[in-house]
Amino acid sequence: MNKKILLIEDDLILQQTIADFLNSSGFECICASTVKEGKQFFDKTFYPVILLDLSLPDGDGLDCISFIKSIWNDSGVIIISARDKLEDRVDGLNLGADDYLVKPFHLSELYARINALLRRNFHSQASIIHFENIEIETQDRSVKIAGEYVDFSKKEYDLLLYFIENKNRVLTKESLFEHVWGENSVFMDNSDFIYTHINRLRKKLKKHTGENYIKTVHGFGYKLEIH
């Protein structure tokens, strides 16, 4: 998955803080401080996510949205702005922005919103996802292994898709709960509950592929490894 992010923000301290956080989180963050500079970067490279301030030195960030969408309609735009009036939010979303985050915000929330946007766009752009001999059709939530359809429960499917999206990355029990069951799940603190679901998915994959793709990383969580 392309993890390039274009950040258009004129507050250089905030710009550097966000860029350092995103780069340390596995993204590649490119920074611009003006509308003109942002357009020059964007005109050359596809960015799946653009973080866009509104009050920029040479113009209103709202005017950038139609330009962005005219070149790369698949790019997701998250407005980050201190302007918290309802009309600003409505204008931004009506112009084509995908999300609106009011300053000040926690970096963890920004990270969550970026990943949510990437998941939505990834699924809409790639209806068929491949991993080894596994093929997932996201439109009808079906799974083929070695060309044959295999039945997965809803939770097994959600777990499998999340693992494939994050292959070779360690996923904590908490992140799996939040993604599949929601952060307020009553089972959040029940280790046996998540182990049971992971074990069922492991057995089903082993039965149909002959491989044990999901590894336990003791003390951390689980990881889907390519063999």
N, C-alpha and C positions, 0 to 999 in steps of 0.2 A: 504494500500500500504506500502510495506517495505521501510523505509526511512533511512536505515543504509548506511553510506558513509565511505569508507576507504580512508584516506588522507596519501599519501606517499610523505613526504616533509622534507628535512633535515634542512631548515632554521627554527629554532625553534620559532623565533618571528613571522614569517609569518604563520607557522603551527598553533600557538596558536590563532592568529588573525582570520584565516579562520575557525578553529574549534569553537571558541566562536560565530562567526557570524552564522554558520550553526546550531549549537545547539540551539541558540536563535530563529532560524527561523523554528524550528520544526523537524530538522533532528537529527540523532544520529551519530556524527562524531567520528570515531576511528582513532588514529594517529599512524604513523610509520615514522621512520627517515632514514631507510636503505632498500635496496632491500631485504635483508635476513629477516628483521623484518616484512616487508610488506607481504612477502610470507607466513610467519608463521601465521599471522592474517588471511590472505585470505584463507589459506588451511582449516580453521576450520569453517568459516562462509560465507554465501552468502551475498555479498554486491551488490545491484543494481547499485551503482555508485562508481567508483574508480577514485580519483584525483591523478594523477601521475606526479611527477617531473621527469625530465630526468637526470640531473647531480647530481647523488647521490653518497655518499662516497664510496660505495662498488660496483658500477657498473652503467651502463647506463639504465635508465628507459625503453628505447625501448626494452631491452631484457626481461622485465617483461611482455610485452603485450601478447606474445605467451603463456607464462605460465598461465596468468590469463584466457585467452580464452580457454586453454586446460582443465581447471578445471570447470569454470563457463562461458560458452559461452554467456549466457544471461546478464552478467555483462556489464554495459556501462563504457567505459574508456574515461576520459577527461584528456588530457595531459595539464599540467600547467608548462610552462618553459620560461626562458629568451632567449632560443635559437629560434631566429625568422627567420632563413634561410628557404627558400622555400623547400630545400631538407629534412630538419628535419621534416617539416610539412607533406610532401608527404610520407616520410618513416614511420612516426607515423600512419598516416591514412591507408597506405597500409598494415601495420602489424596488423591492426584491431582496432585501436583507433577510437572512435566515434566523437571526437571533439578535437580541439587544441586551447588553450588559451594562448596568449603570455603575460608574465609578463612585466611590472606591469599591473594589471587589476583592475577594480572596482568590489567590492564584489557583487554589484547588478547584474552585467553582469554574474558573475559566478553562482549566484542564478538562473538567467533566463535560462542559458544553462543547469544547472542540471535539472530544472523542464521540459524543453523541451525534454531532453533525457529520463527522467522518463515517460513522456507522450507517447513518441514514443515506448518505450520498453513495457510499460504497455498495449498499444493497440495491439502490435504484439504478446504478450504472452497470453493475455486474450481476445479472440475475442468476448466472451460473458460476459457482465458486468451486475451484478444484484444489484438492490436497492429496498428493500421491494418487491412489486409485479411487479416491472418494470424490463424488460429484454432488454438490448441493444446489438445488434449484430453489432460490429464495422466494420466488413468486408464489409457488404452491407448497413450499416448505417440505419438499421431498428430497430423499437421499438415495443415491445409487452408489454401490460399492462393487467395483469390477463389472460395471454394466448392469447389475441387478438391483432392483429396488429393495431397500431394507427399511422396516418399520422402526421408527424412533418415537418415544413419547415426546410431548411438547418440551418438557424440561431437558430430556436427553438431547433433543435437537438444539435447543437454546445453548446448552453447554458446549456441544460439539462445534457449533458455529462460532461461539466466543473463543474457544480454544484455537480454531483454525485462523481466525482473525488476528490472534496474538501468538502464532506459532513461534516456538523457541524462546518465548518469554515466560518468566515465572509469574503465575497468577496466584494471588493470595486467596485464602478462603473468603475473606471479606469482600474482595472484588468480585468473586464468583457469585456470592450471595446478592450483592447489590445489583449486578447485571441481570441475573436470572430470576431472583425472588423479590428484589427490592430491598433497599437499605433498612426498612422497618419490619422485615420479616421476623416472625416470632421464633424462627429457627436459627437466627443469626449466631447465637452462642452455642449451638449444638453441633459439635464436630462430627458426631456419628451420622447426623443427617446428611451433611455434604459428602462424607465419605461413602455413604450408601449410594448416592446418585452417581458419584464419580466411578465407583466400582462397577455399577451396572453398565455405564457407558464404556468403560474399559473392556468388560467381558464381551459386549456386543461387537466392539471394534475388533477385538482379538478373534472372535469367532468367524468374522467375515473377511478379515484382512490377514490374519495370522501374525499380526504385529501388535506389540504393546506400546502404543504411541504415547499414552499419557503417563508421565513419570511423576513420582512423588519427590519433591525437593524438601527434605526433612527440615523442619523449623521455619519453612517459608511458605510452601503451597504446592502447586502442581504446574507441570509444563508439558506442552505437546511438542514432541521432538520429531524431526524428520530423520528417517533412517537412511 
